[in-house]
Amino acid sequence: MAKNPFACGECHLVLADGIDQCPRHPSSKVSSDWTGYAIIMQPHRSEIAKRLQVEQPGKYALKVNIN
């Protein structure tokens, strides 16, 4: 069974395999306990991006659980 990659607790960015620190928020906690997945290509035109407060294209988790 494959392990979920980490997602940033601050911006919800899903990080590349083997990365355990968000490049956008280095001091933020990351977690492999997240659900939902959205690829946002044009944040200025996306309702999901507005709800997640995303301003940059990327792969995002919809919910990140930080323990």
C-alpha positions, 0 to 999 in steps of 0.5 A: 500500500502506497503512503500518502505524500505530505500536505502543508497544514497552512496552504494545503499544497500536496508535496512531492514524494520524499518532501516533508517541508512546504517550500511556501511555508517552511515553518508550517506543520505537514501531514500525510493525513489528508483527504480530497484532492484538487489540481488548480490550474487557474486560481483566479477562475476557480471556486475551489481556489477561492474557498481554499484561499489558493493564489498559485497553481498546484496540487492541493488537499481539500482537508489536512488533519494536523495532530 
